[in-house]
Amino acid sequence: MSLHNNDKRSKKLLFLMIIALVLLNAGLIYQLVTKNNKLQSTQVEMVDVSQQLTDLKVIEDELRVNLELKSGQNAKLDSIIELRNQEIQTQVNEIKNILAKGKLTKAELAKAKQRLSDFENQVDQLKNEIETLSQQNQYLRDENYVMQKQLEEEKQINKTIKTENSELVKKVEVGSRIFLKSIDVNPLHEALIGGFKTTSKLAKLDKLEITCTLANNDLAEEGEKTLYFQIISPNKSTLHSDNTSSGTFKFDGGDRMYTIKKVVNFQNKNESVQFSIPKIEGMTEGTYTVHVYSDSNKMESTTFTLR
């Protein structure tokens, strides 16, 4: 009886083991089928991204050309372009890394497309920003150009004014000079009776009498004026005496010798000056020229002849 019961339990245990093995196999088969379906589904979702790579390159190339065209306008704009370009290149590399697999799942592709769309928007914003800065820079350059032209015009106007003022000063200086109304030189000899008489003979000459009259000039400043008398001999030398009556004066940037000088108090009333010069040793026959100078101009000239 006991043996029979043991046999029944063994059969029952064996039956349970068979059922467990069947269930286990069924579970394994289910898992294999499920994984196979998922794998097939994944393979179906994998898509090509070559178009996205092409789109990315097109956007990148357009940006590069645009930045090259805007570069070199000024240092500030170039520094902004360089900084933003570095930021863009970082995002380009990130997108390239996503697309580097060649094929992506639909979810990965959607993410890559979104990154590409965001990137394209940023590129457009950068182009607009650079264009605005470029226009501002062009405006500043145009404004600087206009200001430079205005400055050049102002300089030219100032130069013209200075020239006109200089010419006006010269005209005033010329207009304010003093001139001689007349000058007369008489060679004289001492007569036995009646004082001095005019002579043209060198042998009889005792002195030269010079008479001159100043012309009126309302522009001339009143006061003492120094007149320099230069007597030029026939051999073109200036007559001078060994006493203190002769000397040199400044005229036209150099030194000139005078025979004698006189100071007259100019009061714009046709003042006359008369004086005499004793015969100077070394005088010869011929024609003499007398020049009269003031401090700033040659006033008048005349001649006389001795034989």
C-alpha positions as CSV (number, residue, x, y, z in Angstrom):
1,M,0.0,0.0,0.0
2,S,2.8,2.4,0.9
3,L,4.6,1.6,-2.4
4,H,1.5,2.4,-4.4
5,N,1.1,5.8,-2.7
6,N,4.7,6.6,-3.4
7,D,4.2,5.8,-7.0
8,K,1.3,8.1,-7.2
9,R,3.2,11.0,-5.7
10,S,6.1,10.5,-8.1
11,K,3.8,10.6,-11.0
12,K,2.1,13.7,-9.7
13,L,5.5,15.4,-9.1
14,L,6.6,14.5,-12.6
15,F,3.4,15.9,-14.0
16,L,4.0,19.2,-12.2
17,M,7.5,19.4,-13.4
18,I,6.4,18.9,-17.0
19,I,3.8,21.6,-16.7
20,A,6.4,24.0,-15.2
21,L,8.8,23.3,-18.1
22,V,6.0,23.9,-20.6
23,L,5.2,27.3,-18.9
24,L,8.9,28.2,-18.8
25,N,9.3,27.4,-22.5
26,A,6.2,29.4,-23.3
27,G,7.6,32.5,-21.4
28,L,10.9,32.2,-23.2
29,I,9.2,31.9,-26.6
30,Y,7.1,35.0,-25.7
31,Q,10.2,37.1,-24.8
32,L,12.0,36.0,-28.0
33,V,9.0,37.0,-30.1
34,T,8.6,40.3,-28.3
35,K,12.3,41.2,-28.7
36,N,12.2,40.2,-32.3
37,N,9.2,42.4,-32.9
38,K,10.9,45.4,-31.1
39,L,14.1,44.8,-33.2
40,Q,12.1,44.8,-36.4
41,S,10.2,47.9,-35.3
42,T,13.5,49.7,-34.4
43,Q,15.0,48.7,-37.8
44,V,11.9,50.1,-39.5
45,E,12.3,53.4,-37.6
46,M,15.9,54.0,-38.6
47,V,16.1,56.7,-41.2
48,D,18.8,58.3,-43.4
49,V,20.1,61.8,-42.3
50,S,22.2,62.7,-45.3
51,Q,19.8,65.4,-46.3
52,Q,20.1,67.0,-42.8
53,L,23.9,66.9,-43.2
54,T,23.5,68.7,-46.6
55,D,21.2,71.3,-45.1
56,L,23.6,71.9,-42.2
57,K,26.5,72.4,-44.7
58,V,24.4,74.8,-46.8
59,I,23.5,76.9,-43.8
60,E,27.1,76.9,-42.5
61,D,28.5,77.9,-45.9
62,E,26.0,80.8,-46.3
63,L,26.9,82.0,-42.8
64,R,30.7,81.8,-43.6
65,V,30.3,83.8,-46.8
66,N,28.1,86.4,-45.1
67,L,30.6,86.8,-42.2
68,E,33.5,87.1,-44.6
69,L,31.7,89.9,-46.5
70,K,31.1,91.8,-43.3
71,S,34.5,91.3,-41.8
72,G,37.3,93.9,-42.0
73,Q,35.1,97.0,-41.6
74,N,36.3,97.9,-38.1
75,A,37.9,96.2,-35.1
76,K,34.7,96.3,-33.0
77,L,32.5,94.6,-35.6
78,D,35.2,92.0,-36.3
79,S,35.4,91.1,-32.6
80,I,31.7,90.6,-32.5
81,I,31.7,88.4,-35.6
82,E,34.5,86.3,-34.2
83,L,32.8,85.7,-30.9
84,R,29.4,84.8,-32.5
85,N,31.1,82.7,-35.1
86,Q,32.7,80.6,-32.3
87,E,29.4,80.1,-30.6
88,I,27.8,79.0,-33.9
89,Q,30.6,76.6,-34.7
90,T,30.1,75.0,-31.3
91,Q,26.5,74.2,-32.2
92,V,27.5,73.1,-35.7
93,N,29.8,70.5,-34.1
94,E,27.1,69.3,-31.7
95,I,24.6,68.8,-34.6
96,K,27.3,67.1,-36.6
97,N,27.9,64.7,-33.7
98,I,24.2,63.8,-33.6
99,L,24.1,63.2,-37.4
100,A,27.4,61.4,-37.5
101,K,25.7,57.9,-37.2
102,G,24.4,58.2,-40.7
103,K,21.0,56.8,-39.7
104,L,18.8,57.7,-36.7
105,T,15.6,56.6,-35.1
106,K,12.5,58.8,-35.7
107,A,12.9,60.2,-32.2
108,E,16.6,61.0,-32.8
109,L,15.8,62.5,-36.2
110,A,13.1,64.7,-34.7
111,K,15.6,65.9,-32.1
112,A,18.2,66.5,-34.8
113,K,15.7,68.4,-37.0
114,Q,14.7,70.6,-34.0
115,R,18.4,71.4,-33.3
116,L,18.9,72.2,-37.0
117,S,15.8,74.5,-37.0
118,D,17.0,76.3,-33.9
119,F,20.5,76.6,-35.4
120,E,19.0,78.1,-38.6
121,N,17.0,80.6,-36.6
122,Q,20.2,81.6,-34.7
123,V,22.1,82.0,-38.0
124,D,19.3,84.3,-39.3
125,Q,19.4,86.3,-36.1
126,L,23.2,86.6,-36.4
127,K,23.0,87.7,-40.0
128,N,20.5,90.4,-39.1
129,E,22.6,91.5,-36.1
130,I,25.7,91.7,-38.3
131,E,23.8,93.5,-41.0
132,T,22.5,96.1,-38.5
133,L,26.0,96.6,-37.1
134,S,27.4,96.9,-40.6
135,Q,24.8,99.5,-41.5
136,Q,25.6,101.4,-38.3
137,N,29.3,101.2,-39.1
138,Q,28.6,102.4,-42.7
139,Y,26.6,105.3,-41.3
140,L,29.5,106.2,-39.0
141,R,31.9,106.0,-41.8
142,D,29.7,108.2,-44.0
143,E,29.3,110.6,-41.1
144,N,33.0,110.7,-40.5
145,Y,33.5,111.2,-44.2
146,V,31.1,114.1,-44.2
147,M,32.7,115.6,-41.1
148,Q,36.2,115.2,-42.7
149,K,35.0,117.0,-45.8
150,Q,33.5,119.7,-43.6
151,L,36.7,120.0,-41.7
152,E,38.7,120.2,-44.9
153,E,36.3,122.9,-46.1
154,E,36.7,124.8,-42.8
155,K,40.4,124.5,-43.1
156,Q,40.3,125.8,-46.7
157,I,38.0,128.6,-45.6
158,N,40.4,129.5,-42.7
159,K,43.3,129.3,-45.1
160,T,41.5,131.6,-47.5
161,I,40.6,134.0,-44.6
162,K,44.2,134.0,-43.4
163,T,45.4,134.7,-46.9
164,E,42.8,137.5,-47.3
165,N,43.8,138.8,-43.9
166,S,47.4,138.7,-44.8
167,E,46.8,140.4,-48.1
168,L,44.6,143.0,-46.3
169,V,47.4,143.5,-43.7
170,K,49.8,144.0,-46.6
171,K,47.4,146.5,-48.3
172,V,47.0,148.3,-45.0
173,E,50.8,148.4,-44.6
174,V,51.2,149.7,-48.1
175,G,48.4,152.2,-47.7
176,S,49.8,153.4,-44.4
177,R,53.3,154.1,-45.8
178,I,54.6,157.6,-46.2
179,F,55.7,158.9,-49.6
180,L,57.5,161.9,-51.0
181,K,55.5,164.4,-52.8
182,S,58.6,165.9,-54.4
183,I,62.4,165.7,-54.1
184,D,65.0,168.0,-55.5
185,V,68.9,167.8,-55.5
186,N,70.9,170.9,-56.2
187,P,74.8,170.8,-56.6
188,L,76.0,174.2,-55.2
189,H,79.2,176.1,-55.2
190,E,80.0,179.1,-53.0
191,A,80.0,182.3,-55.1
192,L,82.2,185.3,-54.3
193,I,79.1,187.4,-54.0
194,G,75.6,186.3,-53.2
195,G,76.2,183.1,-51.3
196,F,75.7,179.6,-53.0
197,K,74.8,179.1,-56.7
198,T,73.8,176.0,-58.7
199,T,76.6,174.3,-60.6
200,S,77.0,171.2,-62.8
201,K,80.8,171.2,-62.6
202,L,82.5,168.7,-60.2
203,A,85.5,171.0,-59.8
204,K,83.3,173.8,-58.5
205,L,81.1,171.7,-56.3
206,D,81.1,172.6,-52.6
207,K,77.9,170.8,-51.4
208,L,74.7,169.1,-52.4
209,E,71.4,170.6,-51.2
210,I,68.5,168.2,-50.9
211,T,64.9,169.4,-50.5
212,C,61.9,167.0,-50.2
213,T,58.3,167.3,-49.2
214,L,56.2,164.5,-47.6
215,A,52.9,163.6,-49.1
216,N,49.8,163.6,-47.0
217,N,48.3,160.2,-46.0
218,D,45.4,159.8,-43.7
219,L,46.2,156.1,-43.1
220,A,49.8,156.8,-42.0
221,E,50.5,157.0,-38.3
222,E,51.7,160.4,-37.2
223,G,54.9,160.8,-35.4
224,E,58.7,160.8,-36.1
225,K,59.8,159.1,-39.3
226,T,63.3,158.2,-40.3
227,L,64.3,158.9,-43.9
228,Y,67.4,157.2,-45.4
229,F,69.1,159.0,-48.3
230,Q,71.3,156.8,-50.5
231,I,73.4,158.6,-53.1
232,I,74.7,156.2,-55.8
233,S,77.8,157.3,-57.7
234,P,78.3,156.8,-61.5
235,N,80.3,153.6,-60.7
236,K,77.3,152.2,-58.8
237,S,78.7,152.6,-55.3
238,T,77.0,154.4,-52.4
239,L,78.7,157.6,-51.3
240,H,79.5,157.6,-47.7
241,S,81.5,159.8,-45.4
242,D,84.0,158.8,-42.7
243,N,82.1,160.7,-40.1
244,T,79.0,159.3,-38.3
245,S,76.5,160.6,-40.9
246,S,76.7,157.3,-43.0
247,G,75.7,153.8,-42.0
248,T,73.5,150.8,-42.8
249,F,69.7,150.1,-42.4
250,K,67.5,147.0,-42.7
251,F,65.5,146.8,-45.9
252,D,63.9,143.9,-47.8
253,G,65.5,141.3,-45.7
254,G,69.1,142.7,-45.9
255,D,71.4,145.5,-45.0
256,R,71.8,148.6,-47.2
257,M,74.2,151.5,-46.9
258,Y,72.9,155.0,-46.7
259,T,74.7,158.2,-47.2
260,I,72.8,160.2,-44.6
261,K,69.6,159.9,-42.6
262,K,67.1,162.5,-41.3
263,V,64.3,162.3,-38.8
264,V,61.1,164.2,-39.6
265,N,58.0,164.7,-37.5
266,F,55.2,163.6,-39.8
267,Q,51.9,165.3,-39.0
268,N,50.2,164.8,-42.3
269,K,50.7,168.4,-43.3
270,N,53.1,168.1,-46.3
271,E,56.1,168.6,-44.1
272,S,59.3,169.6,-45.9
273,V,62.9,168.5,-45.2
274,Q,65.9,170.5,-46.4
275,F,69.6,169.8,-45.7
276,S,73.0,169.8,-47.4
277,I,75.8,167.4,-47.7
278,P,79.4,168.6,-48.1
279,K,81.3,167.4,-51.2
280,I,82.5,163.9,-50.5
281,E,86.0,162.9,-51.3
282,G,86.2,160.5,-54.3
283,M,83.3,161.9,-56.2
284,T,83.7,161.6,-60.0
285,E,82.0,163.0,-63.1
286,G,78.8,161.4,-64.3
287,T,75.2,160.9,-63.3
288,Y,74.3,160.3,-59.7
289,T,71.1,158.7,-58.4
290,V,69.5,159.6,-55.1
291,H,67.1,157.0,-53.5
292,V,65.0,157.9,-50.5
293,Y,63.8,155.1,-48.1
294,S,61.7,154.9,-45.0
295,D,61.8,151.9,-42.6
296,S,59.4,149.9,-44.8
297,N,59.5,151.2,-48.4
298,K,61.4,153.0,-51.1
299,M,59.8,156.4,-51.2
300,E,61.3,158.2,-54.3
301,S,64.3,158.6,-56.5
302,T,65.9,161.4,-58.6
303,T,69.1,162.1,-60.5
304,F,71.7,164.8,-61.1
305,T,74.8,165.1,-63.2
306,L,78.2,166.4,-62.6
307,R,80.8,167.0,-65.4
